[in-house]
Amino acid sequence: MKRSIIFITGMSGSGKSTVLKELASKGYTTIDTDIEGYCSYGYDERYQEYGWLWKEDKINVVVNNHQEGVLLIAGTVSNQGKFYSYFDEIIYLSASLSVLLARVQRRTNNRYGQTDEEKKTIQADFEQFDAMIKTSATTVIDATKSLDKVVKEVESIIASTRLKEK
């Protein structure tokens, strides 16, 4: 059986969930780890701080049980780098801090980012992790483009990703 796993990441407000929802509506298999119970708040040994982490056992099950076709996983957590070897592509949705903060302020599907404390956390995360995650990605997409254009770019990547034997 042939399969591919593509990871979509980006800072809060970059559009990960919106892009994933659009791709799911087109028939793609998707998992939004930010909202589907794949994360917990815990201590990250690497950065020696508390933050959102993937529940590693759950992510291992997902990636190891995916047998055929394309699976799109989205999220941003401190320990995501542990799983990069599982992904055939890592797509980073990039936007400026001002765009991210404006988006989280007006979104209705996720309340995170609307308090002053959460905005400060988003800014600190952006300053600490944006460049690091961006450089670890195989593709960076300008997430300030229209949703349609971003989705088309992701679909182009999907189409060019060779399915591998499991």
N, C-alpha and C positions, 0 to 999 in steps of 0.2 A: 504494500500500500504506500502511496505517496502523500506526503504532507508538507506543510510549511506553517511556521508560527511567526507572526509579525507583531512586534511590540510597539505601541504608540504611547509616547510619553511627552511630558511638558509640564510647565509650572501650573499652579492653580489658575484657572481662567483662560488657559490656552485653547480650549475647545475639544479636549479629548473625548469627553462624554457625548458632546454634540456630534462630533465626527463619527464616533462609534455607533450612535443611535441611527444616523443616516445610513451607514454601511449595513447595519442589521436590517434596516427596512429594504435594502436591496438584496437581501438573502444571505449575507455573509454571517458566519458564526463568530460571535463576539463575546468578550467578557470584559466588563468594566470593573476592575478590581477596587476602584475607589468607592463604589456603591453596592457591591454585591457580596459583602462579607468576607473578603479575602485579606483584609487588613486588621491589624490591632495596634493599639498604642503601646509601645514598649521601649526598652532601652536598646539603643544601637551601639554595639561595642566599637564599631569602626570609627564613628564620630564622637563617641562617648557622650551621648545626649539622648534624651527621650524624643520619640517621634513616631510617625506611622511606619509600620513595617508590614511586609507581606507575611502571612501565615505560611511559612515555608512548606509545611506538609501539604497544605491545600494547593499551593502553586505547583509543587512537585507532581501531585496527582493530575492536575490539569495538563501539564506539558507532557507527562509520560503517557497519559491515556489518549492524547490526541493522535489518532491513527491515520486520518485521511482528509485531504483538502486543506483549505486555508483556515487558520484560526487567528483572529485578531484580538490581542489583549491590550488593554489600556490601563494606565495608572502612573503614579509617581510616588515612590516610597524610598526610604533610605537604603534598604537592602536589595533593591532591584538589580544592582550590578552582579549579584551572586548568580543571577539567572540569564545573563546576557548570552552565554554559550548555547542556550536552548533556542534562541531567536535567530531566524534567518535574516531578519531586517529589524533595525531599531530606528523608528521614525520619531524625530523630535519636532513638536509643534512649537514654533518660536514666536514670541511677541514681546514687546517692550513692557517694562513694569507698569507704566501708565495705562497701557491697553489692558493688561491683566487685571489691575485694580478696578478699572471702569467696568469690565465684564463681570467680575464677581459681585460688584455692587448691584447690578441690574438683573442678574440671573434669578430664575424662579425654581429651577429644578434641583438646586443645591444651595442651602443657606450659608455654607462656609464662605467666609471672607467678608461678611457684612458688618462685623463688629470692628472697633478700632484695634483691639488686641489681635484679631485674626488678620487684619490688614498689615499690622506690624510683622506678624509671622510670615506672611506671603512676601513682604519686602525682604526680610532677613533670609528666607529660603532662596529667593531670586538672587540675592547678592552672593550667597554661599554656593549655590548649586547650579545656576543657569549655565554658566560656561562649562562646568564639569560634565553635565549631562549632555549638553550640545556636542562636545567633542567626542563623546563616547557613542553618539548616534551614527548610523550608516547613512542617514538622510535627514536633512533639516528642511522643514517646510515652513514658509512664512505663513503663520496662522492668522495674519491680519487680512489675508485675501478672503474673498467670499467663501462661504461654506461649500458651495458647489465646486469652486476651483480647488479647495483643499481636498475634498473628497475625490475629485478626479485625479489629483496627484497621488493620493494613496492608492486608488485603483490602478493607476499606471505602475506603481511599485508592486502591487499584488500581481499584476499581469506579467511583470518581468521576473518575478521570483520563481525560481525553478523548484518544483515540488521534489522533495528528496525521499528516498526509500527510508522507511522507519525500520 
